[in-house]
Amino acid sequence: MAVLLNVQTAAENTAIVCDCFSCPINESSVYSASLQCYKDLDESEQIIKSKVAQNNVVHVDGNRLMG
């Protein structure tokens, strides 16, 4: 959850996690978890990019892009 909330400021993120789970979390723990997720998702990201690049028509937020 802390990784998903990482778009907030570090102080807001740790406060939300603390409120939801009644336990404090260190900002560096959130950073480390985010970095690990980033690394773990790299292979999935590459697969998605290659599949998108193989299509002649790509839908992006409801818009059709030809090319």
ABEGO torsion letter per residue (X at the ends): XAAAAAABBAAAAAAAAAAAAGBBBBAAAAAAAAAAAAAAAAAAAAAAAAAAAABABBBBGGBBBBX
